[in-house]
Amino acid sequence: MIDFRSDTVTRPSLKMREAMSQAEVGDDVYGDDPTVNELELWSAKRHGFEAALFCSSGTQANLLALMAHCQRGDEYLCGQQAHNYKFEGGGAAVLGSIQPQPIENEKDGSLCLTKLAQAIKPDDSHFARTKLVSIENTINGKVLPLHYLAELREFVNKHQLSLHLDGARVYNAATALNVDITEIAQYFDTMSVCLSKGLGAPIGSLLLGSTQVIKQARRWRKVLGGGMRQAGILCAAAKIALTENVEKLSIDHENAYYLAQQLNSITGFSVNVEQVTTNMVFVKVDSSIDINAVARALKTQDIIISPSQNMRLVTHLDISKTDIDIFISTLKYQLINIK
């Protein structure tokens, strides 16, 4: 199966499966799982934070961060395209009683500091209390530059706000910038890291922050039903994802660029190759092409895409350059036959 829908479809390696089967476990809610404890201690140190919390998903990690930073009636500022605003079920408002204040993302994915400043509420009982700025890196495959992160840190300090990073694909950002992950992490009060996307673990995300914030997040994790007991089975795979699969992300980026080039050779498909800097390829498909019919035909050949006239294809460790060649040749064949 060649699956371009997302990097969430990655499957754990044999080494991960073996580590999971042999993991030493305990009850994590009691703090007794040695494999969970080791991962959290190692991850906090590796990313330059005081503490870490293993979570079931990126959605949970982001929600815990928001609930740890904000109380009922507070608000956080974020982008219109932010995952924790647009694609996480409104959890901050529904479960945290936290008001999101979305700001239009700039073309590069950043948030304009002037617009952010204008959105901060006065200290007045009529308004929600602005407490936090949350950004995403990468966002729609785009990498936010380090100088912008430094400017944003200065901005939140000036306005006495906290700063959270939805770092679902933050290792893709670090890989594209060719920097250590700490060069990005240093600017944030909290950061989530998804382990089950390009890094290839089967389940889980990390939330990183200060000891006090993580203590609060751990309490909210229990309230939200996130106490997973013998979670060391999952953390054994997560450790391998962080120590062995980060270096493979550059291959995903190279493959995405190659995929973009190949798609541009097909009539009716258009990609801005210069914008392909990580593992996401955004394709404009001509309206004359029945992309849904194409997707159905591809599926019969064990190739899966998410059909749209503005289509996203994602490369990951389960897709090789050979797989891309197979996809391109099959796509060309199906386009001829569907016509």
N, C-alpha and C positions, 0 to 999 in steps of 0.2 A: 504494500500500500504506500503510495506517495501522497502525502497529505500536506497541502499548502495552507490550510485554514488558519493555523496559528502555531506558535512554538509551544503551546500548552499540550499538544498531542505527543510530545516526546515521551519515550518509554524508558524505564530504568534499565541500566546495563546489567549484564550478568554479575559483574562485581558488586553492584548495588544490591542485587537480589541476595547474593551470598552474605553480604554484610548485614542485611536486614534479618536473615535467618539466624545469624549468630550473635545478634546484638544483645548485650547485657541490659536488662530492663528492670524497672521498678514502677512504683505509682507516682507519676509526675505531679499529680495534684497535691500529694504529700511532700513533693520535692525529692522523692526517693529514686528517680530514674537516672542512673549514672550516665547513660548515653545522652540523654537530653541535657543534663547539667553540663557535661563536657562540651557539647556543641554550643550551648549558650555562652559559656565562659570563653571559649575559643573565638566565637563569632564577635563578641563584644570587643575583645582585644584586637582582633584582626581588622575591624572597621573603625577603631578609635573611639569607642563608646564605653561607658561604665558598665552597661548591662544589656542583656538581650532576652527576648522572649520568643519561643517557637510557637507559631500559630498555624491553624489549619489551612489558611489561604491568605492571599494578598488582600482580599476584601476585608477579612477579619482583622488583619494587621493594621490596615489603614483606619478602620473604624475604631479600634482600640487606641490608636494614636490620637484621633480626634476627641474621643471621650476622656482620655487622660489629660489632654491639654485644656479642654473646654468643659464648662458646666452648662446646666440647663439655661437657655436664654442667651448663651454666647453665640458668636458666629465665627466662621472661618472664611477667608478669601481664597479663591481658587480660579482655575481657568474654566471657560465654558466647555472645553474638551477634556477636562480632568476626569480620569477614570472614577475617582471617588465621589465625583459629583454626578456624572452622566451615566455610569454603567454599574453602579453598586447598589441599586435598589433604593436610593434615598435613605440609606441606613443612618447617616448622621442625624437627619431630621426625625426619622421614624423611631429610632432606638435611643438616640442620644439627646433629643430635643435641642439639637445644635443647628443653627440656621446657616446654610451655605450662601455665600455672596459671590456668584460667578462673575468673572471678568473675561471679556473677549480675549482669546489668545492671539498674539501676534503671529505673522506668517511663519516665523522661526520656532513657534511653540512657546515662547517666553510670555511673561506678563509685564505689561508696561508699568513701570514704577509710579508714574504720574497717575495712571488710572487706579492703581492700588491705593495710593494716598487719598484719592478722592472718594474711595469706597469705605474708608475707615470711618466708623460712626463716632459722633461726639459722645462724651461721657454724660448721657442724658437718659432718664428713665423711659423715654419714648422709644429708644433704640436698643437693638441687641448689642451686646458688648463684643467688639472685635478683639479676638485673642490670638488668632493664628493665621499664617499664610501657608498654604499647601500647594506644592508644585509637583510636576511629574517629569522624570528624566530617565530614559528617553520618553518623548511624547509623540505618538504616531510615527515612530521611527526616527524622529529628529533629536539631535543631541544639543543640550544647552551648554554653551561654553563656560569655562571656569570663571572668566571675568564677569559674566552675568551673575553667577552664583555669589561671587564676592560682593557685587553691588547689592544684590538682594539681601545678603546677610547684614550689610551696613544699614539697609533700609529698615529691616525688622528691629534691629537694635535701636535705631533712632525713634521708632514708634512703639517700642516696648512690646513687641509681639514675638511669638514663638514661630519657628519655621520647621515644617515637616516635608520630607521628600517621599513621595510615592515612587520608590525605586524598584518597581516590578522588573524593569530591564536596566537597572543602573549599571550592571556589569557590561552590558552592551555599550553604554555610554562611555565607561572607562576604557573599554577596548578600542572604541573609535577614536577617543582622545589620546590613546597610548599613555595613560597615566595609571598609577595605582589607585585602587578604590578609595583610599583615604583622602586623596586629593579632592574628591567630590564630597565625601561624607563629612569632612571637617566643617562645612558651612551649616550643618543642620542640627536641630535639637533632637529630632527623631528621624528615623529612616526605615522604610520597609524594603525588604529584598525578597523577591519571589524566587523560590528554589525549583519550581516545577515547570518553568518555561524553558528558556534556552539552556539552563544549567542541567536540566534533565532528571531531577529528582521526581518521584511519583507524586508527592504531596508536600505542601508546606511553604510557609514564608517566615521570615524573621522580622521582628520589630526591635530596633536598636534605639537606645536613648540613655538618659541618666538613670541612676539607681531609683530615684524617687518616681520618675515617670513610669518606668517599667514595673515598679511595685503596684502603682495604680492600674496600669494596663493589665497586669496579671489578675487583679481582682475583677476587672470588667470582663476579662476572658472567661472567668468562671461563671459570672452572671449570664453571659451570652451562650453558655453551654460548650465552651471550648476546652474544658479540662479533658485531656485525651488519655489519661492513665498511662499505659505502657507505650508511650509515644517514642521511646528509644528506637523501636523498629523503624520508624520513619526518619529519625534523626541520623541513623547510621548511613542511610542513603544520602541525606542532605549534606553530611560532611564530605562525602565523596564528590558531590556536585560542586561544592565550593573549592575543593582542593585539586580536582582533576579536570573539570569541564570548562573552567573559565577560559583557559587558553584555546579551547576549540571555537570560541565565539568568533574569532577573526575569520575562520573558515566560513562560518555562516554569512558573514558580511561580504566576503569575496564571492560566495555563491549567489547572494542577492544581487550584487552588481552584475554578475554574469547573466543571471536570469533576466534582469532589466534590459540588458543589451540584446539578448535573444528575442525578447518579446517585441522590441522595437523593429525587428526585421519582418514582423508579420503585419500585413495590411489590416487596419482596423484596430490595432493595439498600439497604445502610445504611453511611454514612460519617460518622465524627466529623470534621466540617469544621474544627473548631478545631485539630485536630492536623495539618492539611495546611499546612505552612509552607514546604515546598520543592517538589520536582517529583514526589513520590510520593504516591499515593492508595491507601489500604488499605481494601478493601471487604468487608463481611460479606454473603455471599450466602445467602439462606434455603435450608434443606435441601430445600424443595419444588421448587426450581429445578434442573434438570439442566444445570449450568453447562458440562459437557463438550459436551453437545449444542448448547448456545448457541454455544460457541467454534467448533465445526465449521461451524455455519451462518454465523457471522460471517466465517469464513475464505473462504467462497465469495464474499463481498462485498469481499474484500481488506482485511479488518480482523483483526488478530492480537492475541490476549490469551493470558495464561498462566492457564488455568482453575483455579479453586480456590474452596472455600466461604469461604476467607479470602484474597482475591485482591489482588494488587498491580498497579496500573496506573501507568505512568511517562510523564510528558510530557517532550518534548525539542524540539530546534530543527526536527525534521522533522514535528512535529505542530502544527497551527494550531487556532485556535478553531473555524474552519469544519470541520476534521476531527473535532473533538469533537462538534459538532452532528450531523454525519453518523453518527458512532458511536452517539450516543444515540438518534437516530431509527431507525437500523437495529436496534439492540438491542431497542427497544420492539416493533418489527415482528416480530422473530424470536421474542421471548417469547410473543407472541400466537399465532404459527403453530406453535411447538413444543408449546404446550398443546393 
